[in-house]
Amino acid sequence: MTPTRIILVALGIAALVAAPLGQGNYIVYTLTSWLLFSIAAMGLNLTLGYAGQVSLAQAAFMGIGAYVTALMTLAGLPWIAAALVSVAASFVVGLLLGYPALRVQHHFLAFVTLAFNILLFLVLRNEEEVTGGSFGLVGMPRPSVLGISTDSNLNFYYFALACFLFAAFVMWWILRSPWGRAFKALRENPIRAESLGLKIRRQTLLAFAIGSAFGGLAGALMPPLVQFIEPGSFALIHSLKLLLMVVVGGAGFFFGPMLGAALVILLPELLRFTEGYYLIIYALLVIVLMVFSPNGLIGLGQKIWLGFRPKQEERRDMKKGFQL
Amino acid sequence: MNAHAPILSVTNISKQFGGIKAVNGVSFDVQRGEILGLIGPNGSGKSTLFNCILGQLRPTEGHCRIHGRSTDGVRPADLSLMGVGRTFQQLSVFPRMTVLDNVILAGQEHEGSMVSRLFGRPDAGLTAKAEQLIEFFRLSPYRDTEAGSLSYGQQKLVDAAMAFMAGPEIVLLDEPAGGVNLTMLAHLKDRLLTYNREHGTTFVVIEHNMEFVMSLCTRIIVLAQGEIIAQGSPDEIRSNPMVIDAYLGG
């Protein structure tokens, strides 16, 4: 990492630390939600943006994490134990779902994961004895860290921020390792990658399961934040929302999902003054962004940045073996 | 392993697609260090034979062995781990990665375990080796350039560098000269010959560019309608009336 990047990251963390200071409960709650969804979107970005597989089940993995954590903490177990089990459960379910599902790819995989999300929603809604059904689960406690309670929204924000930074570090570590290079190779040219010794099925499965585990961690933070969970919070629409976060932010870029989550969560709040029109404006802004910058907000930023610098353009004319 | 045993052995390979016999009873051996050219008109069965050798097509009859091990049904990743490198007819670099990352990627799966690749060095300890190969193909000025922004010929060189990164014993090159200009072609040929001389690596080359294949290969096999119609040194092939009639013309 270059010194400039280290300084920018340090400034970014400082901004995140300062962001909730002096803000009301609602803003702090919204910022915490953004941190949670950023973690889940980071996971989906690994699956979609780096490994090139479309998953429509990220909210389902959040649901697995949320319900496991809720049930364990309601049973008196500490949050950290519940979170570890949630992450492990999401990883294992990711492997179990991914193993047969990744035999198919692209839009077929999207349909398989979509079906899984619907199935999980139905299980959560119908297994009332365990999950509370449509009434959900309430009263999950917030954890204490080193004797400090996170009952206040501000303290919980900092707790969620620590989890977010940990998740971001893990993701950064994975992406800078040979695994990260292998994930990108899967996205760019899987046939060539396989000819170089990369076991594409195993690597794709890993990307899917690790992405799912990030969903599980985000889900584990939801019960203590909201202190109420119900199946509707993990329905298909939320997987689509997470997909939107990744695509709008910039799939395949490290900071893409964080920016995307900010736009998807914060923009509707900022547009509330437009009252009944805010959804229309929001939708139009997203459409315009996608038309002019398919690489999302990061792509837009790059376009602007490259306007001031000589650019390195990919030879798209040669993609299919075209010869000059 | 017997040092004189052929590195690649193709025995009575036939491949039928419906009523069409794309390859019909082809047999040949390739010795270590040899540069074998496979030529023939379009539809002669070269690519089908290539895919049978690489385990991507299951022969209707016969078998291919590399190091004495059948390639039938072997996954491409496992072939690579068996010491088989290959290039593709079409451009096959990773366009959004730098040249250095492309070449490191080509070797990393051969280093350590999955766990060591996650917790070890980001470059899997391969930067120095990759830089040597990049230098060998005279791509050093483009080390940190995204491969997708290089010219066609340069991307072909990156592709070749990738094929050699894991130190394969045999490399199958699928039309390496296709679309490459004369200067770059001479450079590519020089690099392949030098690599063969220095490392004793075996090459099997499918190619339509006769000048390239005649000056590169030590032996040439000519296919027509799925069968071998001639084999021998470049000079023997050039003057073979059957080859002239079926392929070279003149």
HADDOCK unambig.tbl for C-alpha pairs under 7 A between the chains (distance, minus, plus):
assign (segid A and resid 174 and name CA) (segid B and resid 118 and name CA) 6.67 0.50 0.50
assign (segid A and resid 176 and name CA) (segid B and resid 122 and name CA) 5.73 0.50 0.50
assign (segid A and resid 177 and name CA) (segid B and resid 117 and name CA) 6.72 0.50 0.50
assign (segid A and resid 177 and name CA) (segid B and resid 118 and name CA) 5.63 0.50 0.50
assign (segid A and resid 177 and name CA) (segid B and resid 121 and name CA) 6.90 0.50 0.50
assign (segid A and resid 177 and name CA) (segid B and resid 122 and name CA) 4.25 0.50 0.50
assign (segid A and resid 178 and name CA) (segid B and resid 108 and name CA) 6.92 0.50 0.50
assign (segid A and resid 178 and name CA) (segid B and resid 117 and name CA) 5.70 0.50 0.50
assign (segid A and resid 178 and name CA) (segid B and resid 118 and name CA) 6.53 0.50 0.50
assign (segid A and resid 178 and name CA) (segid B and resid 122 and name CA) 5.69 0.50 0.50
assign (segid A and resid 178 and name CA) (segid B and resid 123 and name CA) 6.52 0.50 0.50
assign (segid A and resid 178 and name CA) (segid B and resid 124 and name CA) 6.62 0.50 0.50
assign (segid A and resid 179 and name CA) (segid B and resid 117 and name CA) 6.73 0.50 0.50
assign (segid A and resid 179 and name CA) (segid B and resid 118 and name CA) 6.11 0.50 0.50
assign (segid A and resid 181 and name CA) (segid B and resid 105 and name CA) 6.75 0.50 0.50
assign (segid A and resid 185 and name CA) (segid B and resid 94 and name CA) 6.49 0.50 0.50
assign (segid A and resid 188 and name CA) (segid B and resid 94 and name CA) 5.81 0.50 0.50
assign (segid A and resid 189 and name CA) (segid B and resid 94 and name CA) 6.36 0.50 0.50
assign (segid A and resid 192 and name CA) (segid B and resid 92 and name CA) 6.18 0.50 0.50
assign (segid A and resid 194 and name CA) (segid B and resid 76 and name CA) 5.82 0.50 0.50
assign (segid A and resid 194 and name CA) (segid B and resid 77 and name CA) 4.92 0.50 0.50
assign (segid A and resid 195 and name CA) (segid B and resid 76 and name CA) 4.96 0.50 0.50
assign (segid A and resid 195 and name CA) (segid B and resid 77 and name CA) 5.30 0.50 0.50
assign (segid A and resid 195 and name CA) (segid B and resid 80 and name CA) 6.09 0.50 0.50
assign (segid A and resid 196 and name CA) (segid B and resid 77 and name CA) 6.19 0.50 0.50
assign (segid A and resid 196 and name CA) (segid B and resid 80 and name CA) 5.73 0.50 0.50
assign (segid A and resid 196 and name CA) (segid B and resid 106 and name CA) 5.36 0.50 0.50
assign (segid A and resid 197 and name CA) (segid B and resid 76 and name CA) 6.99 0.50 0.50
assign (segid A and resid 197 and name CA) (segid B and resid 77 and name CA) 3.77 0.50 0.50
assign (segid A and resid 197 and name CA) (segid B and resid 78 and name CA) 6.26 0.50 0.50
assign (segid A and resid 197 and name CA) (segid B and resid 80 and name CA) 5.01 0.50 0.50
assign (segid A and resid 197 and name CA) (segid B and resid 81 and name CA) 5.84 0.50 0.50
assign (segid A and resid 197 and name CA) (segid B and resid 109 and name CA) 5.74 0.50 0.50
assign (segid A and resid 198 and name CA) (segid B and resid 77 and name CA) 5.56 0.50 0.50
assign (segid A and resid 198 and name CA) (segid B and resid 109 and name CA) 6.07 0.50 0.50
assign (segid A and resid 199 and name CA) (segid B and resid 77 and name CA) 5.85 0.50 0.50
assign (segid A and resid 312 and name CA) (segid B and resid 149 and name CA) 6.50 0.50 0.50
assign (segid A and resid 313 and name CA) (segid B and resid 149 and name CA) 5.56 0.50 0.50
assign (segid A and resid 314 and name CA) (segid B and resid 148 and name CA) 4.74 0.50 0.50
assign (segid A and resid 314 and name CA) (segid B and resid 149 and name CA) 4.17 0.50 0.50
assign (segid A and resid 315 and name CA) (segid B and resid 148 and name CA) 5.51 0.50 0.50
assign (segid A and resid 315 and name CA) (segid B and resid 149 and name CA) 4.94 0.50 0.50
assign (segid A and resid 315 and name CA) (segid B and resid 150 and name CA) 6.96 0.50 0.50
assign (segid A and resid 318 and name CA) (segid B and resid 152 and name CA) 6.95 0.50 0.50
assign (segid A and resid 320 and name CA) (segid B and resid 90 and name CA) 6.82 0.50 0.50
assign (segid A and resid 321 and name CA) (segid B and resid 90 and name CA) 4.89 0.50 0.50
assign (segid A and resid 321 and name CA) (segid B and resid 91 and name CA) 5.61 0.50 0.50
assign (segid A and resid 323 and name CA) (segid B and resid 179 and name CA) 5.64 0.50 0.50
